[in-house]
Amino acid sequence: MRFILTGTAGFIGFHLASRLLEEGHEVAGIDGFTPYYEVSLKESRNALLEAYPRFQSHRVMLEDRAALERIWSLAPDIVVHLAAQAGVRYSLENPRAYIDANLIGTFNVMEMVRARPVRHFMLASTSSVYGASPTVPFRETDRADHPLTLYAATKKATELMAHTYSHLWDIPTTAFRFFTVYGPWGRPDMAPSRFVRGVIEGTPIEVYNRGDMARDFTYVDDLVEAVVRLSACVPRRPDSPAEIEAGDSLSPDAPFRVVNIGAGEPASLVAFIEAIEAAVGKPSVRALKPMQPGDVPRTFASVDLLERLTGYRPATPLAAGIGAFVAWYRDYHKI
């Protein structure tokens, strides 16, 4: 099939594009190569994708609607919208970037999908929409109306925008909520990269809330497997709400569904650091810090709906995933 993916020079987009290309699909990748972190890492990812003859790279900002219209002349079968301004803490420093990329950019992508119907429109959301919910595990049918950062608020807004478009123009849509994704080619601003570098160099790593936190760490290959399987699970507008099974987030008013993608097994931040120490072969120097604004004490995905829809449940052990990440990190950075 023919895919348009946004954010293919990014961490998750690179892995998903690689998987689709390996399976023989055509992929048109869109990325703005913004300098939120080292552009050289994005260039390295993109160079690997450009080795595939079925890959097209488009250096375009999503705010550039005219450029998007030219790309959409490719008539995609499936659109996967991953591009976004990421980072929870950065949203406190540069909120305008989140409005431009996440809201305006997503609006432009949805306008393209409205004008040229596709089999399935898929867009990335985040576990951050659940805020500091005390109810665990987080289920797609739970209310998610109390985000704690502008980043989370913009991602929740894109879910609502997509639902509206799905309802009005009958666009089959799946929004997936990612839970703390890690793995090779990961972003340098995320905890795995910062922790691994600190342990290797023997410099202090900042541990927020003094380590009293837990995250549903999700290995990137597991996430990609889930997205690929979900691409074939096209939502259908129900004839009546009675058709919707208990626990299914399918909208009663649109062919729209939200699906968690997480490990379904949160680990403490201390256990995560210990896994890095074991993989690197050195102890860490920990600088214990208070909880940061916008942070939450834990995330915990229910993946029951994902398993029901696809027959798949992420299963990469934390030690194996961290081991793969550390091996890549050492090789890429030559340390």
C-alpha positions as CSV (number, residue, x, y, z in Angstrom):
1,M,0.0,0.0,0.0
2,R,0.9,3.7,-0.2
3,F,1.5,5.4,3.1
4,I,2.1,9.0,4.0
5,L,3.9,9.3,7.3
6,T,4.6,12.6,9.0
7,G,7.6,12.8,11.3
8,T,9.8,10.2,9.5
9,A,13.1,11.8,10.6
10,G,11.9,11.5,14.2
11,F,12.4,8.5,16.5
12,I,9.1,6.7,16.1
13,G,8.5,7.7,12.5
14,F,11.9,6.4,11.5
15,H,11.2,3.0,13.0
16,L,7.7,2.7,11.6
17,A,8.8,3.8,8.1
18,S,11.6,1.3,8.2
19,R,9.2,-1.5,9.0
20,L,6.7,-0.5,6.3
21,L,9.5,-0.3,3.7
22,E,10.9,-3.6,4.7
23,E,7.4,-5.1,4.0
24,G,7.4,-3.6,0.5
25,H,5.0,-0.7,1.0
26,E,5.6,2.8,-0.5
27,V,6.2,5.5,2.1
28,A,6.2,9.3,1.5
29,G,7.8,10.8,4.5
30,I,7.2,14.4,5.7
31,D,9.5,16.0,8.2
32,G,10.5,19.6,8.9
33,F,13.9,18.7,10.5
34,T,13.3,21.3,13.2
35,P,16.3,21.9,15.6
36,Y,14.5,20.9,18.8
37,Y,17.3,18.5,19.2
38,E,20.4,17.7,17.1
39,V,19.4,17.8,13.4
40,S,22.3,15.5,12.7
41,L,20.5,12.6,14.3
42,K,17.5,13.2,12.1
43,E,19.7,13.4,9.1
44,S,21.2,10.0,10.0
45,R,17.8,8.4,10.3
46,N,16.6,9.9,7.1
47,A,19.7,8.8,5.2
48,L,18.9,5.2,6.1
49,L,15.4,5.6,4.9
50,E,16.5,7.1,1.6
51,A,18.4,3.9,0.8
52,Y,15.0,2.3,0.1
53,P,13.8,2.9,-3.4
54,R,10.1,3.1,-2.3
55,F,10.8,6.0,0.1
56,Q,10.3,9.6,-0.7
57,S,11.6,12.3,1.6
58,H,9.8,15.6,1.8
59,R,11.3,18.4,3.9
60,V,8.2,20.3,4.7
61,M,6.7,22.0,7.7
62,L,3.1,21.0,8.4
63,E,2.2,24.6,8.5
64,D,2.9,24.8,4.8
65,R,-0.4,23.8,3.4
66,A,0.5,24.4,-0.3
67,A,3.4,21.9,0.1
68,L,1.1,19.4,1.7
69,E,-1.3,19.6,-1.2
70,R,1.5,18.7,-3.7
71,I,2.5,15.7,-1.6
72,W,-1.1,14.5,-1.2
73,S,-1.4,14.2,-5.0
74,L,0.3,10.8,-4.3
75,A,-3.2,9.5,-3.3
76,P,-2.2,7.6,-0.1
77,D,-4.1,4.6,1.2
78,I,-3.2,5.2,4.8
79,V,-2.0,8.3,6.6
80,V,-0.1,8.1,9.9
81,H,0.4,11.4,11.5
82,L,3.3,11.2,14.0
83,A,4.9,14.7,13.6
84,A,4.5,16.9,16.6
85,Q,6.4,19.2,18.9
86,A,7.3,16.8,21.6
87,G,8.6,17.2,25.1
88,V,6.7,17.8,28.3
89,R,9.1,20.2,30.0
90,Y,9.9,22.1,26.8
91,S,6.3,23.1,26.6
92,L,6.9,25.3,29.7
93,E,9.7,27.1,27.8
94,N,8.3,27.5,24.3
95,P,4.5,27.0,24.3
96,R,4.0,28.7,20.9
97,A,5.8,25.7,19.2
98,Y,3.1,23.4,20.4
99,I,0.3,25.5,19.0
100,D,2.0,25.8,15.6
101,A,3.0,22.2,15.2
102,N,0.5,20.2,17.1
103,L,-2.7,22.2,16.4
104,I,-2.2,24.1,13.1
105,G,-0.1,21.3,11.7
106,T,-2.6,18.6,12.6
107,F,-5.4,20.8,11.2
108,N,-3.6,21.0,7.9
109,V,-3.1,17.2,7.8
110,M,-6.8,16.6,8.5
111,E,-7.8,19.0,5.8
112,M,-5.7,16.9,3.4
113,V,-7.4,13.7,4.5
114,R,-10.8,15.3,4.2
115,A,-10.2,16.4,0.7
116,R,-8.7,13.1,-0.4
117,P,-10.4,10.2,1.5
118,V,-8.1,7.4,2.7
119,R,-8.8,3.9,4.0
120,H,-7.5,4.8,7.5
121,F,-6.3,7.9,9.2
122,M,-4.1,7.3,12.2
123,L,-2.6,9.9,14.5
124,A,-0.3,9.8,17.5
125,S,-1.5,11.0,20.9
126,T,0.1,10.5,24.3
127,S,-0.4,8.9,27.8
128,S,0.0,12.5,29.1
129,V,-3.6,13.2,28.3
130,Y,-4.5,11.1,31.4
131,G,-2.8,13.6,33.6
132,A,-2.2,12.4,37.2
133,S,-5.2,10.1,37.1
134,P,-5.3,8.0,40.3
135,T,-7.2,5.2,38.6
136,V,-4.9,2.6,37.2
137,P,-4.4,1.1,34.7
138,F,-5.3,3.9,32.4
139,R,-8.1,2.8,30.1
140,E,-9.2,4.4,26.9
141,T,-12.7,4.7,28.2
142,D,-11.5,6.7,31.2
143,R,-12.1,10.5,31.2
144,A,-8.9,12.3,30.1
145,D,-10.0,15.9,30.8
146,H,-7.2,17.1,33.1
147,P,-3.9,17.4,31.3
148,L,-1.1,19.0,33.3
149,T,1.0,20.5,30.4
150,L,0.3,22.4,27.2
151,Y,1.9,19.5,25.3
152,A,-0.7,17.1,26.8
153,A,-3.5,19.7,26.2
154,T,-2.6,20.0,22.5
155,K,-2.5,16.2,22.0
156,K,-6.0,15.9,23.6
157,A,-7.2,18.7,21.4
158,T,-6.0,16.8,18.3
159,E,-7.9,13.8,19.4
160,L,-11.1,15.9,19.6
161,M,-10.4,17.6,16.3
162,A,-9.9,14.2,14.7
163,H,-13.1,12.9,16.2
164,T,-15.0,15.9,14.7
165,Y,-13.6,15.3,11.2
166,S,-14.3,11.6,11.5
167,H,-17.9,12.3,12.4
168,L,-18.5,15.0,9.8
169,W,-16.8,13.4,6.8
170,D,-16.9,9.7,7.8
171,I,-13.1,9.3,8.0
172,P,-12.0,6.0,9.6
173,T,-9.7,7.2,12.4
174,T,-7.6,5.7,15.1
175,A,-5.8,7.8,17.7
176,F,-3.1,5.9,19.6
177,R,-1.8,7.0,23.0
178,F,1.9,6.2,23.4
179,F,3.4,5.4,26.7
180,T,7.1,6.4,27.3
181,V,8.6,4.9,24.2
182,Y,12.4,4.1,24.2
183,G,14.9,2.2,22.1
184,P,17.6,2.6,19.5
185,W,17.7,6.0,17.7
186,G,15.8,7.5,20.6
187,R,15.7,11.3,21.2
188,P,18.7,12.8,23.1
189,D,16.4,14.9,25.3
190,M,14.7,11.8,26.8
191,A,15.7,10.1,30.0
192,P,17.3,6.9,28.4
193,S,19.8,9.0,26.4
194,R,20.5,11.4,29.3
195,F,20.9,8.5,31.8
196,V,23.1,6.3,29.6
197,R,25.4,9.2,28.8
198,G,25.6,10.1,32.5
199,V,26.4,6.6,33.6
200,I,29.0,6.1,30.8
201,E,30.7,9.4,31.6
202,G,30.3,9.2,35.4
203,T,28.4,12.5,35.6
204,P,25.4,13.0,37.8
205,I,22.0,12.1,36.3
206,E,19.0,14.1,37.5
207,V,16.4,11.9,39.1
208,Y,13.1,13.7,39.6
209,N,10.8,13.2,42.6
210,R,13.8,11.5,44.1
211,G,13.1,8.4,42.1
212,D,9.6,7.9,43.4
213,M,8.1,7.6,40.0
214,A,6.9,4.8,37.7
215,R,6.5,4.7,33.9
216,D,5.0,2.2,31.5
217,F,8.2,2.0,29.4
218,T,7.4,0.7,25.9
219,Y,10.1,-0.7,23.6
220,V,9.9,0.9,20.1
221,D,9.7,-2.4,18.2
222,D,6.6,-3.3,20.3
223,L,5.0,0.0,19.5
224,V,5.7,-0.3,15.7
225,E,4.2,-3.9,15.7
226,A,1.1,-2.5,17.4
227,V,0.7,0.4,14.9
228,V,1.2,-1.9,11.9
229,R,-1.5,-4.3,13.2
230,L,-3.9,-1.5,14.1
231,S,-3.6,-0.1,10.5
232,A,-5.7,-3.1,9.4
233,C,-8.2,-2.5,12.2
234,V,-10.3,0.1,10.5
235,P,-13.0,1.6,12.7
236,R,-16.6,1.5,11.5
237,R,-19.3,3.9,12.5
238,P,-21.7,1.8,14.7
239,D,-25.4,1.6,13.7
240,S,-26.2,2.1,17.4
241,P,-24.4,2.4,20.7
242,A,-25.5,-1.1,21.7
243,E,-23.0,-2.5,19.1
244,I,-20.1,-1.2,21.1
245,E,-18.6,-3.8,23.3
246,A,-17.7,-3.0,26.9
247,G,-14.2,-1.5,27.1
248,D,-14.1,-0.4,23.5
249,S,-13.5,3.3,22.9
250,L,-15.2,3.2,19.6
251,S,-17.3,6.4,19.2
252,P,-21.1,6.0,19.0
253,D,-21.1,9.0,16.5
254,A,-18.1,8.3,14.2
255,P,-15.7,5.7,12.9
256,F,-13.2,6.8,15.5
257,R,-11.4,4.9,18.2
258,V,-8.6,5.6,20.8
259,V,-6.1,2.8,21.6
260,N,-3.4,2.7,24.2
261,I,0.0,1.4,23.2
262,G,2.1,0.6,26.2
263,A,3.9,-2.3,27.8
264,G,1.1,-2.7,30.3
265,E,3.6,-3.2,33.1
266,P,5.0,-0.1,34.6
267,A,8.5,-0.1,36.1
268,S,9.9,2.2,38.8
269,L,12.3,4.9,37.7
270,V,14.9,3.3,40.0
271,A,14.5,-0.1,38.3
272,F,14.9,1.7,34.9
273,I,18.2,3.3,36.1
274,E,19.4,-0.1,37.5
275,A,18.7,-1.7,34.1
276,I,20.9,0.9,32.5
277,E,23.6,0.4,35.1
278,A,23.6,-3.3,34.4
279,A,23.8,-2.8,30.6
280,V,26.6,-0.2,30.8
281,G,28.4,-2.1,33.6
282,K,28.9,1.0,35.8
283,P,26.9,2.5,38.7
284,S,25.2,5.8,38.3
285,V,25.8,9.0,40.2
286,R,22.3,10.2,41.1
287,A,21.3,13.8,41.7
288,L,17.9,13.6,43.4
289,K,15.6,16.4,42.4
290,P,12.0,17.4,43.4
291,M,9.0,16.7,41.1
292,Q,9.0,19.0,38.1
293,P,6.0,21.0,37.0
294,G,3.7,19.0,34.7
295,D,5.2,15.6,35.7
296,V,3.0,12.8,36.9
297,P,4.0,10.1,39.5
298,R,3.1,7.2,37.3
299,T,1.7,5.9,34.0
300,F,0.2,2.6,33.5
301,A,-1.5,1.4,30.3
302,S,-4.3,-1.0,30.0
303,V,-3.6,-2.8,26.7
304,D,-6.6,-5.0,26.8
305,L,-8.3,-3.2,23.9
306,L,-5.1,-3.4,21.8
307,E,-4.9,-7.1,22.4
308,R,-8.6,-7.6,21.6
309,L,-8.3,-5.8,18.3
310,T,-5.0,-7.1,17.1
311,G,-4.2,-10.3,19.1
312,Y,-0.9,-8.6,20.1
313,R,0.4,-7.5,23.5
314,P,3.8,-5.8,23.9
315,A,6.2,-8.2,25.6
316,T,9.9,-7.0,25.3
317,P,11.5,-7.2,28.8
318,L,12.9,-4.0,30.2
319,A,16.4,-5.5,30.4
320,A,16.4,-6.6,26.8
321,G,15.1,-3.3,25.5
322,I,17.7,-1.3,27.6
323,G,20.4,-3.6,26.4
324,A,19.6,-3.0,22.8
325,F,19.4,0.8,23.4
326,V,22.8,0.9,25.2
327,A,24.4,-1.1,22.4
328,W,23.1,1.3,19.8
329,Y,24.0,4.3,21.8
330,R,27.6,3.2,22.2
331,D,27.9,2.3,18.5
332,Y,26.3,5.6,17.3
333,H,28.3,7.8,19.6
334,K,31.5,5.7,19.4
335,I,31.8,5.5,23.2
